[in-house]
Amino acid sequence: MSENLEKLCKTLLTEIGENPEREGLVRTPTRYIKAIKELTAGYDQTVEEIVGTAIFEEDISEMVLVKNIEFYSLCEHHILPFFGKAHVAYIPNGKIIGLSKIPRIVKMFARRLQVQERLTEDITKSLNELLQPHGVACMIEASHMCTMMRGIQAQNSKMVTNSMKGQFLKSPMTRDEFLSLANG
């Protein structure tokens, strides 16, 4: 894999008019390989591996919210970065999850080629299956370099997506509480 990526990177440099043997670019293929592997590390992980034994029996019935989870991802359409914050909540149904596991799940899905809509859905779907809560919600606010650097060049636009399941979908009051807390 590394040898192929190195060849691809050198070809890319040549195709855009650069000299891959130029001093500043000689190590670029090696750095690119390291970067792309890190930025797509989510393909080598599963939710079950990340969570491990960090699910605990607890009789909690109120919303649990982890907000402002920073993430960085690559848009699958242009392989350009998009980044922002995720706000994830769930209403326990006899089980809670270790606090660090929710940001780790967000990071795992973000470290794959993505579209923001699917990223949002992947997070709620995985927590819904894992915890079987009364409800789960995720809202993501992100800036996309593909709209900032090219095309429309909209520098200040942000995309907001959400995915809601269970009580967050059925109860306007629960949904409103989540949105108020996430935006507050």
VOBA-1610 file (N, C-alpha, C; in pm, whole numbers, padded with zeros to 5 digits, always signed):
BEGIN
Met+00083-00120+00000Met+00000+00000+00000Met+00087+00126+00000Ser+00187+00131+00085Ser+00271+00250+00095Ser+00343+00281-00035Glu+00392+00175-00102Glu+00463+00195-00228Glu+00369+00254-00334Asn+00247+00203-00338Asn+00149+00256-00434Asn+00115+00401-00404Leu+00096+00432-00276Leu+00065+00571-00239Leu+00180+00664-00273Glu+00301+00617-00253Glu+00418+00700-00286Glu+00421+00730-00436Lys+00395+00628-00517Lys+00392+00648-00663Lys+00281+00745-00702Leu+00163+00726-00641Leu+00051+00816-00671Leu+00083+00960-00635Cys+00145+00980-00521Cys+00180+01115-00478Cys+00280+01178-00573Lys+00381+01102-00614Lys+00480+01154-00709Lys+00415+01187-00843Thr+00322+01100-00887Thr+00249+01126-01012Thr+00166+01253-01000Leu+00098+01269-00888Leu+00017+01390-00865Leu+00106+01514-00873Leu+00218+01511-00804Leu+00309+01626-00807Leu+00353+01658-00949Thr+00387+01555-01024Thr+00429+01574-01163Thr+00315+01629-01248Glu+00195+01575-01231Glu+00079+01616-01311Glu+00039+01762-01288Ile+00064+01814-01168Ile+00030+01955-01144Ile+00144+02049-01182Gly+00252+01992-01235Gly+00362+02074-01284Gly+00477+02089-01188Glu+00481+02008-01086Glu+00591+02015-00988Glu+00697+01911-01019Asn+00810+01927-00955Asn+00919+01832-00967Asn+00930+01757-00834Pro+00890+01630-00830Pro+00895+01556-00704Pro+01037+01536-00649Glu+01138+01570-00729Glu+01276+01558-00682Glu+01329+01691-00627Arg+01246+01796-00633Arg+01285+01926-00577Arg+01304+01911-00425Glu+01401+01981-00370Glu+01437+01965-00229Glu+01316+01968-00134Gly+01230+02063-00151Gly+01115+02075-00062Gly+01010+01965-00079Leu+01017+01892-00190Leu+00917+01789-00218Leu+00969+01645-00207Val+01098+01627-00190Val+01155+01492-00188Val+01089+01403-00082Arg+01061+01456+00035Arg+01001+01376+00143Arg+00849+01387+00147Thr+00791+01467+00058Thr+00646+01485+00058Thr+00569+01353+00043Pro+00605+01262-00047Pro+00531+01135-00055Pro+00530+01058+00077Thr+00640+01057+00148Thr+00647+00988+00278Thr+00555+01056+00379Arg+00559+01189+00383Arg+00472+01263+00475Arg+00325+01245+00437Tyr+00297+01243+00306Tyr+00160+01224+00259Tyr+00106+01088+00304Ile+00185+00984+00289Ile+00142+00850+00330Ile+00107+00849+00479Lys+00194+00906+00560Lys+00169+00911+00704Lys+00041+00989+00734Ala+00022+01102+00668Ala-00096+01185+00691Ala-00224+01114+00648Ile-00225+01055+00528Ile-00347+00994+00478Ile-00386+00872+00561Lys-00287+00800+00611Lys-00317+00686+00698Lys-00380+00734+00829Glu-00329+00842+00883Glu-00385+00897+01006Glu-00527+00952+00983Leu-00545+01020+00871Leu-00675+01081+00842Leu-00783+00980+00805Thr-00744+00858+00773Thr-00841+00752+00739Thr-00831+00633+00834Ala-00778+00655+00953Ala-00759+00548+01051Ala-00891+00486+01097Gly-01002+00552+01076Gly-01131+00500+01118Gly-01171+00371+01049Tyr-01113+00344+00933Tyr-01144+00219+00863Tyr-01090+00098+00938Asp-00989+00119+01021Asp-00926+00009+01094Asp-00982-00007+01234Gln-01092+00060+01266Gln-01150+00055+01400Gln-01297+00014+01393Thr-01345-00039+01503Thr-01489-00067+01517Thr-01538-00003+01646Val-01667+00021+01652Val-01728+00078+01772Val-01705-00016+01890Glu-01719-00145+01867Glu-01703-00243+01975Glu-01562-00238+02034Glu-01461-00224+01949Glu-01323-00214+01998Glu-01302-00087+02079Ile-01359+00022+02032Ile-01343+00150+02101Ile-01410+00148+02238Val-01530+00093+02243Val-01607+00095+02368Val-01556-00009+02467Gly-01518-00126+02419Gly-01469-00230+02509Gly-01569-00262+02618Thr-01526-00250+02742Thr-01612-00282+02857Thr-01667-00156+02925Ala-01667-00045+02854Ala-01706+00083+02914Ala-01856+00112+02903Ile-01938+00008+02917Ile-02083+00025+02928Ile-02120-00023+03067Phe-02194+00062+03138Phe-02223+00035+03279Phe-02373+00038+03305Glu-02417-00052+03392Glu-02558-00056+03434Glu-02581+00060+03531Glu-02676+00146+03497Glu-02712+00259+03583Glu-02858+00292+03561Asp-02925+00326+03669Asp-03066+00364+03661Asp-03075+00517+03647Ile-03039+00564+03531Ile-03041+00708+03500Ile-03148+00729+03393Ser-03227+00834+03410Ser-03336+00855+03313Ser-03331+00991+03244Glu-03235+01074+03281Glu-03226+01207+03221Glu-03123+01208+03108Met-03137+01304+03020Met-03050+01319+02904Met-02904+01335+02945Val-02818+01266+02871Val-02673+01281+02884Val-02626+01346+02754Leu-02554+01457+02767Leu-02510+01532+02648Leu-02360+01556+02655Val-02292+01521+02547Val-02151+01557+02531Val-02149+01654+02414Lys-02108+01777+02440Lys-02113+01877+02334Lys-01975+01930+02300Asn-01970+01996+02185Asn-01847+02058+02136Asn-01733+01957+02115Ile-01768+01841+02060Ile-01667+01740+02028Ile-01605+01780+01895Glu-01480+01823+01899Glu-01413+01864+01776Glu-01381+01742+01690Phe-01395+01758+01560Phe-01360+01650+01469Phe-01305+01708+01340Tyr-01232+01624+01268Tyr-01177+01657+01137Tyr-01203+01538+01047Ser-01253+01562+00928Ser-01284+01454+00836Ser-01243+01495+00695Leu-01256+01401+00602Leu-01231+01427+00461Leu-01359+01403+00383Cys-01397+01502+00305Cys-01513+01492+00217Cys-01486+01387+00109Glu-01578+01295+00093Glu-01556+01188-00006Glu-01568+01238-00149His-01624+01355-00171His-01640+01405-00307His-01514+01472-00362His-01436+01536-00273His-01317+01609-00317His-01190+01568-00242Ile-01206+01485-00141Ile-01097+01448-00050Ile-01031+01573+00007Leu-01116+01669+00042Leu-01073+01790+00110Leu-01131+01787+00252Pro-01066+01854+00345Pro-01113+01849+00484Pro-01246+01920+00507Phe-01321+01866+00602Phe-01428+01941+00666Phe-01412+01916+00816Phe-01451+02014+00893Phe-01424+02008+01036Phe-01528+02087+01112Gly-01544+02052+01238Gly-01641+02125+01319Gly-01658+02062+01455Lys-01782+02071+01503Lys-01814+02020+01636Lys-01940+01935+01628Ala-01936+01828+01706Ala-02052+01740+01717Ala-02107+01752+01859His-02239+01746+01868His-02308+01745+01996His-02389+01616+01998Val-02363+01531+02096Val-02424+01398+02100Val-02494+01379+02235Ala-02618+01333+02229Ala-02695+01310+02352Ala-02767+01176+02344Tyr-02794+01121+02461Tyr-02878+01001+02468Tyr-02954+01002+02599Ile-03064+00930+02600Ile-03145+00912+02721Ile-03129+00766+02761Pro-03057+00741+02870Pro-03027+00604+02909Pro-03151+00518+02933Asn-03133+00391+02909Asn-03237+00290+02934Asn-03171+00177+03013Gly-03114+00214+03129Gly-03048+00115+03214Gly-02900+00101+03189Lys-02846+00170+03085Lys-02704+00161+03054Lys-02649+00298+03022Ile-02525+00323+03068Ile-02452+00444+03029Ile-02318+00402+02970Ile-02255+00494+02901Ile-02128+00466+02836Ile-02021+00558+02894Gly-01899+00510+02903Gly-01789+00591+02952Gly-01777+00721+02874Leu-01753+00829+02943Leu-01753+00963+02884Leu-01662+00977+02763Ser-01543+00921+02768Ser-01448+00939+02657Ser-01489+00861+02532Lys-01579+00767+02547Lys-01613+00680+02434Lys-01693+00751+02327Ile-01776+00847+02364Ile-01856+00919+02264Ile-01765+01002+02172Pro-01672+01082+02225Pro-01580+01151+02133Pro-01496+01055+02050Arg-01460+00940+02105Arg-01383+00841+02029Arg-01465+00784+01913Ile-01594+00764+01936Ile-01682+00714+01829Ile-01695+00820+01720Val-01713+00945+01760Val-01720+01055+01662Val-01592+01057+01578Lys-01477+01050+01645Lys-01349+01055+01574Lys-01335+00936+01480Met-01375+00816+01524Met-01361+00698+01439Met-01437+00715+01308Phe-01563+00757+01316Phe-01642+00775+01194Phe-01592+00892+01111Ala-01540+00997+01177Ala-01488+01112+01105Ala-01360+01077+01029Arg-01285+00979+01077Arg-01159+00941+01014Arg-01181+00838+00903Arg-01286+00861+00826Arg-01316+00786+00704Arg-01358+00890+00601Leu-01352+00855+00473Leu-01408+00947+00374Leu-01556+00957+00403Gln-01610+01078+00411Gln-01745+01096+00461Gln-01820+01204+00385Val-01950+01203+00405Val-02036+01318+00385Val-02093+01347+00523Gln-02116+01471+00553Gln-02158+01510+00688Gln-02290+01443+00727Glu-02380+01429+00632Glu-02509+01368+00662Glu-02492+01224+00714Arg-02406+01147+00647Arg-02384+01008+00688Arg-02307+01002+00820Leu-02211+01092+00837Leu-02136+01096+00963Leu-02232+01113+01081Thr-02325+01204+01068Thr-02424+01230+01173Thr-02506+01104+01200Glu-02552+01040+01095Glu-02632+00918+01108Glu-02551+00802+01164Asp-02426+00787+01121Asp-02340+00679+01172Asp-02327+00686+01324Ile-02312+00807+01376Ile-02294+00826+01521Ile-02420+00785+01596Thr-02537+00834+01554Thr-02660+00799+01626Thr-02695+00652+01611Lys-02676+00599+01492Lys-02708+00458+01469Lys-02623+00367+01557Ser-02493+00396+01565Ser-02406+00310+01646Ser-02441+00318+01795Leu-02468+00437+01847Leu-02504+00450+01988Leu-02640+00389+02017Asn-02731+00400+01921Asn-02863+00340+01938Asn-02853+00188+01947Glu-02773+00128+01860Glu-02754-00017+01861Glu-02679-00063+01985Leu-02580+00012+02027Leu-02494-00025+02139Leu-02565-00014+02273Leu-02635+00097+02295Leu-02695+00125+02427Leu-02844+00092+02435Gln-02911+00085+02321Gln-03056+00070+02318Gln-03124+00168+02415Pro-03091+00297+02398Pro-03144+00399+02488Pro-03289+00435+02453His-03347+00521+02535His-03481+00572+02503His-03475+00667+02384Gly-03357+00721+02359Gly-03338+00808+02245Gly-03192+00847+02232Val-03154+00885+02111Val-03019+00933+02086Val-03026+01041+01979Ala-02940+01143+01993Ala-02940+01255+01898Ala-02798+01301+01874Cys-02776+01349+01753Cys-02647+01408+01718Cys-02673+01527+01627Met-02605+01637+01657Met-02607+01754+01571Met-02463+01789+01540Ile-02435+01812+01412Ile-02300+01848+01371Ile-02304+01981+01297Glu-02211+02069+01335Glu-02190+02197+01266Glu-02050+02190+01208Ala-02037+02210+01076Ala-01905+02195+01015Ala-01881+02294+00903Ser-01754+02325+00886Ser-01707+02405+00773Ser-01640+02311+00675His-01668+02330+00548His-01618+02242+00443His-01521+02318+00353Met-01398+02269+00348Met-01297+02335+00265Met-01333+02330+00117Cys-01412+02231+00075Cys-01450+02224-00066Cys-01540+02341-00106Thr-01614+02398-00011Thr-01694+02516-00044Thr-01621+02646-00009Met-01516+02636+00070Met-01442+02755+00109Met-01328+02788+00012Met-01259+02683-00037Met-01140+02703-00120Met-01167+02698-00269Arg-01273+02635-00310Arg-01300+02615-00452Arg-01450+02639-00475Gly-01493+02627-00598Gly-01635+02641-00628Gly-01691+02774-00581Ile-01789+02769-00496Ile-01861+02887-00449Ile-01774+02980-00364Gln-01672+02927-00298Gln-01581+03001-00211Gln-01657+03080-00104Ala-01749+03012-00039Ala-01828+03070+00070Ala-01750+03052+00201Gln-01683+03157+00243Gln-01590+03148+00356Gln-01656+03128+00491Asn-01775+03180+00510Asn-01836+03176+00643Asn-01954+03081+00655Ser-01976+03001+00552Ser-02090+02911+00559Ser-02058+02789+00645Lys-02159+02741+00714Lys-02148+02618+00793Lys-02265+02530+00758Met-02239+02402+00758Met-02346+02306+00735Met-02386+02248+00870Val-02516+02238+00895Val-02567+02181+01019Val-02653+02062+00982Thr-02622+01948+01042Thr-02702+01827+01021Thr-02740+01770+01156Asn-02849+01696+01158Asn-02886+01627+01281Asn-02948+01493+01249Ser-02939+01406+01346Ser-03001+01274+01337Ser-03059+01245+01474Met-03185+01208+01477Met-03253+01184+01604Met-03328+01053+01599Lys-03323+00983+01711Lys-03392+00855+01721Lys-03467+00849+01854Gly-03570+00766+01859Gly-03645+00745+01983Gly-03714+00872+02029Gln-03698+00903+02159Gln-03767+01017+02220Gln-03730+01150+02156Phe-03610+01161+02104Phe-03569+01286+02039Phe-03649+01310+01910Leu-03691+01202+01849Leu-03769+01211+01726Leu-03919+01225+01758Lys-03963+01153+01861Lys-04106+01148+01893Lys-04156+01266+01977Ser-04071+01318+02064Ser-04113+01420+02159Ser-04054+01557+02122Pro-04140+01651+02080Pro-04090+01786+02050Pro-04021+01851+02170Met-04070+01822+02291Met-04010+01881+02411Met-03867+01829+02432Thr-03846+01700+02411Thr-03713+01641+02427Thr-03619+01694+02319Arg-03668+01700+02196Arg-03589+01753+02084Arg-03550+01899+02112Asp-03646+01979+02158Asp-03619+02119+02186Asp-03516+02136+02299Glu-03527+02049+02401Glu-03429+02055+02511Glu-03288+02026+02458Phe-03275+01923+02376Phe-03145+01889+02317Phe-03091+02006+02234Leu-03173+02059+02146Leu-03127+02167+02057Leu-03090+02291+02138Ser-03166+02320+02243Ser-03136+02435+02328Ser-03003+02416+02400Leu-02980+02297+02456Leu-02855+02269+02526Leu-02737+02266+02429Ala-02755+02206+02313Ala-02646+02198+02214Ala-02609+02335+02161Asn-02707+02420+02141Asn-02682+02554+02087Asn-02646+02656+02193Gly-02672+02623+02321Gly-02653+02719+02430Gly-02510+02735+02474
//
